[in-house]
Amino acid sequence: MTIRKSRPLPLLLALASLVLLGLFIAGNTAAIRGEETLTALIFGQTENPSVSIEYWYAYLPRLSVALLAGAGLGIAGAVFQQILQNPLASPATLGVSSGAQLALAVALLLAPELHADHPFLVALAGSFLAWGLVSLLVGRRMDDPVSLVLTGMVVSFTAGAVTTCLLLLKNQYLTSLFLWGSGDLTQYDWQGVHFLLPRLVLGAAALLLLSRPLALMGLGRESARSSGLSTGLFSFLALGIAIFLASAVTATVGLIAFVGLASPHLATMLGMRRIGPRLLTAGFVGALLLGLVDQGMQFGLSGLGRFLPAGALTGILGAPLLLYLLKRLPPASASSAGEVLPVSAGLSGRGERYFLVLLMTILALAILIALGLPSIGFETSWTGVPRAFSRQPFPVLRSALPAVWSSACFRTRWQARRSSVFPPAPSWA
């Protein structure tokens, strides 16, 4: 089995995303340093020590945690989809991340010392309990993608609802979990990086060592069992490592959706068919996605972008993809037979692709217009960024929308008047 030849468009999009991430990082660094030179900022030789402190203990740790969290979710999502042969499987859609979030909220109420000393163990226990509940409810219908995803979504929504009720009823104790629960990447030191990095390396290394059995599981449970693989034991082991990675991310930054779902599909679209390269590429794509979202918010929204949770925006971006992939789910017979389920197979319908792009564009414009309304009470600051990016888009959109709306209304009234003056010819068919 070889790596399939990648398509030029996904590869160009990946390179463009890398360039865009670099521009965002350059713009955010320029906004922080102000009049200081980059060399003085890096080596701490600034006249204003607070600038260096903000760069070294707030901005760089946040960027590093975003990249590590995205990589961990991308790898975990790839393992879930490979083992379960389900294109919609991810830590968010199967209730794993929501279970960890609920466990952390309950531990903070009932055992605050345990939450403070061992948050990762609490999140890991909640994730395993959530996945165990999903497996118990699904039962023998594990090979049915629709049943598995719907059950996982029910468990996820239930855990999220219970967490929300706890936040409302015990807000004096759970105030710190409000923003964190939405995927807050804010960091004040390197502790999150020191926590995530070794666990990510350990989990990725273990999965790479298990790449051959993972490849057999991609052929279907019956084929893997006929090759002498204990599918039940290996599935528990591989999914346990994926839950380990997802729990580490949830314990550090909270609930982040879409990244674990989209990264494996984007890795497949880049031509990675073997499980080893696909795991690494899914981690790379996940880091790129979450880094783009976080750095883009800080770049476009200036000071406000530092306080908005990245998980909320990734959830908005993931909704159209979830609806699109839901239409591409095969029947249970195809999944149990080991049929490969890449998302690229669903890209043959040009009309559906255009519809997905249109839906994403509408969502992006709605977010930009909403954030640019004067009622929010902030001005978008573009200081310290290159001249090519110094134009503010929101006033342009606000000034253009009334003209577009008035022209549309005028066209509608003209068509109605024309229909009344010149009625259509009667049909004699």
ABEGO torsion letter per residue (X at the ends): XBBBBBBAAAAAAAAAAAAAAAAAAAAAAAAAAEABBAAAAAAGABABAAAAAAAAAAAAAAAAAAAAAAAAAAAAAAAAAAAAGBAABBAAAAGAAAAAAAAAAAAAAABAAAAAABAAAAAAAAAAAAAAAAAAAAEAAAABAAAAAAAAAAAAAAAAAAAAAAAAAAAAAAAAAAAAAAGBABBABAAAAAAAAAAAAAAAAAAAAAAAAAAAAAAEAAAAAAAGBBAAAAAAAAAAAAAAAAAAAAAAAEBBBGAAAAAAAAAAAAGBABAAAAAAAAAAAAAAAAAAAAAAAAAAAEAAAAABBAAAAAAAAAAAAAAAAAAABBBAAAAAAGBBBBAAAAAABAAAAAAAAAAAAAAAAAAAAAAABAAAGBBBBABGBBAAAABBAAAAAAAAAAAAAAAAAAAAAAAAAAAAABBBBBBAX
